[in-house]
Amino acid sequence: MRFPVETDYARWGRKRWRHDLDGFLALETLPSGLHLIDFGAVELGLLIRNRGATSTFYGFHAAQSPVTRRPVPYFQGRQIAPQRLNTVLVSDPSLYLHDDVRVGWFLGSKHVDMPAIWPRIMDTIDALMGADGPRLLWGNSAGGTAALIYAREQDTSVVMNPQIVLRNFTWSRVQPWLLHGWDIEEYFEGLAHGEEHLDLRDRVVPHRIVYCQNRHDDHVELQLKPFAETLGVSTEPGDDGMFKLILGDWGKGHIPPPSEEQARYVAEEAERIAPSLPWWKRLPGMG
């Protein structure tokens, strides 16, 4: 299969499977490895580790760098994911559209209606792994957007500098996705599309959110404050049980916490949703 962007599947291991959507939804088993769901012009990449756990970690990557481009599928989160949960890392199908498209917020395109199909795919994945507990969704920046909008009431999202009001985001990053994903060429048509579709606050259902925001990022004003106003929560650091805000000093600009710090936040939330057993309960014949 040929795409207008560079692909590299081998770096994610030798175990890989390709499905169409109906075929994936009809699977009876889900082996660990790289799963590709084919939509013709684009594909959805899933890097899966099936541990048979009761809860699953879903990791969504940030935008690709405007300077460097990595082949697709593209995954982030292997160093963040808790080893005792199932792991599903997700590659945004929009990265297949064109070299200029570095971000798509996992919102889909004219080729694939992600908001409609992705919840069905997550339900299928969890059922095949026997995971009936809450999900733990994580992401940086655009990946944080996905972690927020695809969480259910019982789930937890851990997000770093997310965008939630995309019309407040840098137009030069949004425009390639609109052009190649939706055939929207005109600036004012794009603005109108943004006014109608790119304020995602109403897509976030109430659930536990751990929101990590760099103090030195314009997202404080453009993303955090309007989102907090919608939720009715404070923009001061704290944890009310549903919304935990961490304001950090991680550098100038749109910089996330170091991966070790992110892993610690994720591990804390993993313990909340799937408490680990004491060592003596893990011994054979005990517990």
N, C-alpha and C positions, 0 to 999 in steps of 0.2 A: 504494500500500500504506500502511495506517495503523498506526502504533505508538503506545503510550501515552507516548512521549517525543518531544521535538523532533528532527527530522532536518534536515540540511543537506548536500547532496551537492555543490552547485555550488562550494563553497569549495575543493574538492580537484581542480578542473579539469573540463573539458568531456568528456574521454574517459572514459567509464564503461560498464561492462557488468554485466548481472545474469544469474546462472546458478542452477540448482539444483545440488545436490552432484554428481549423476551427470554433468550437463552440464559442470561445471568439470573433473571428473576425466577427461573424454573430450576435452578441448581438444587441438587439434593445434598451435596457436600461442598465445603469451601476450604480447599487446601491452602496453606500458606504460600505466598509467592506474589508475582506480579500478575494482576488481572486487568485486562484492557476491554472496555466496553465500546464497541465500534458504532459510531453514528454517521459513518460515511466521510464527511468532510473533516470531522474532528473525532477524537476518542477521549474517553474518561479513563485515566489511569488510577489504579488502586494497588498500593503495596500493603499486603495483608499479612499479619502474623496472628494466626488462630491458636490461642492458648486454651480455649475452652473455658475462659473466665466468665464471670457473671456480668461484667461491665466491659465496655470498649472505649478506648481512647481514639478519637478521630483528630488527625492533624492536618491542617490546611496551610499551605505555603504562602509566603508574602509575594509581592510583585518581584519579577525578575529585574535585575539591575538595568538601568537605562544605558549603562556603559558596556556591560558584558551580557552575553546570552548563553544559557546552558541548553543543551538538547532536551527535548521532551521525551517521555514524561519527566516531570520535575517534582521532587518531594522534599519536604523539610520535616523535621521532628523526630528523627531516629534517636537523637541524644536526649530528647525531652520526654519521650513516652515512658510511662511506668512499666517495668518489665512484668508485673504480675497482672496487668490488664491485657486484653486483646488490643492489637494495634492496627489501625487502618489509616494510612497516609494517602492523601488525595491530591491528584494532579489536575489542575484546572483545564478543561477542554478548550477554553478560549486561547490558550497559548499556542494551539495548533493553527490558528487562523492566519497569522502573518508574523514575520519577524518584528514588525513594529508594535505588535500587541504584547505588552509585558505584564498586563494585569487584566483580570476580568471579574474579580470578586466572587467567582464561583456562581455567577448569576445566569450563565448560559449565553445563548446567542440564537440567531435564526435557525441554527442547526440542531440545537438541543435545549429543551425547556428544563433547565436545572431545578428551578423551584418546584416544578411539578414532579420530576422523577427522582430527585435525590432523596427525599424522605422515604420513598418506596425502596430505594436501594439500601439505605441504612437499615430499614426494617428487615429486609431480606438477609443482610449480612449478620445482624444480631441473632436472627432466628437460626441461621445455619451454624452459628457458633455457640448457641445455647445461652446467649447473653440476654437476660431479662431484667437486668438492673439499669440504673441511670447511666447515661453516657457522659463522658468527659471530653469536651470539645476544646481544642486549642488552636491558636493561630496568631501570627504576627501581621500587623497592618491589614492588608486585604484578606489574609487568612483569618484574622480576627473578626472581620466582617462576616465571613461564612460561619465561624464558630458561634456568633451571636444569633444570626437569623435562622440557623437550622437546629437550634436547641429546642427541646421540649420542656414542659414545666418541671419535670423531675430531673432534668439534666443540669450540668454545671459547665460554664464556659470560662476559660482562662485566656484572656486576650491582651495583646501588647499593641498599644497605639493604633487601635482599629479605626477604620473609616465607617461611619454609619449614615452620614449625610453626604452622598457622593457629589452632589452639585457644589459642595464647598471644597472639593478636592481639586488638585491641579488639572486644569483643562487638557493640557498636552498629554497627560497620562490616560485620561478618559476617552479622548477623541479617537485614537486608533481602534479601541474596542468598539466604539459606536460605528465607525466606518466599516471595519472588516467583519464585525459581528452582526450589525443590524442595517447596513447600507445607509447609514445616516451620514451625509456628507456636509450639509450646511451647518454652520456654527449655531444659528438661531434655532434650527430644527433640533440640534443636539441639546440646546438649553431647554427647549420645551420638553424634550424627552426626559431631561434631568429633573425638571420640576415635577413631572408626573410620576416617574418611576425610580428616581435615584435618591429619594429620601427614604431610608429603610427603617426608620424608627418604629413604624407601625408593624413591622414584620417580626419584631422581637417580642416573644411571649415572656411573661414573668417567670424567671428562673434564677438560680444563683449565678452571679456574674463576678468574677475576679478581674478587675479592670486595671491594668498596669499602664501608666501613662508617663512619658518623659516630660518633665516640667518645661524643657527648653524646645518644645515642639509646638508649631502653630495648631496642632490638633487639640491642644487644651481649649482654645477659643472656638475652633471651627467644628470640632467633633464632640469632645467630652462635655462641654457646657450645654449644648442643645440636647444631647442625649440624657444628661442628668436632669435637665428641666423636664423632659418628657417622662422620665421615670419618677420624678419627684424625690430625688435623692441629693445629698450634699456633694459638692465638689471638693470638700476637704477629706483628707485621708481618713479611713475608718472602715468598719465592717458592721453592718446592721443585720447580718445573717443572709440577706438576699443580694446585697451589693457591697462588695469589698473594693475600695479604691486604694491603689498604691501609686503615689506620685514619686517618681524617682529622678535621680540626677545621673543620667547615663551618657551624657555628651550633648553637643550642640546639634539640634535638629531632630530628625525623625529616627531616633536611635532606640532600639529595644534594650531591655536588660540583658546582661550576659546569659549565655545558655545555661550555666550552672544555677543562676538565680531563677530563671524560668522553670528549670527542672524541679527546683525546690517548691515553688508555688504549685506546680502540677502535682507533685507527690503529696503535698498537704491535702489537696482536694481529692486525690485518689483515695486517701485514707478516710476521708469523710464519706465517700459514696460506697466504698468497698473496704471496710476495715480489715486489716491483716490479722490473722490468728496469732496468738502467742506461740512461741517456738514449741512448747510442750504439747499443744493441741495439734501440731503438724506431724507428730510422731505416729507411726503405724499403730493402729488400734486405740488411739487416744482421740480426744475432742468430742 
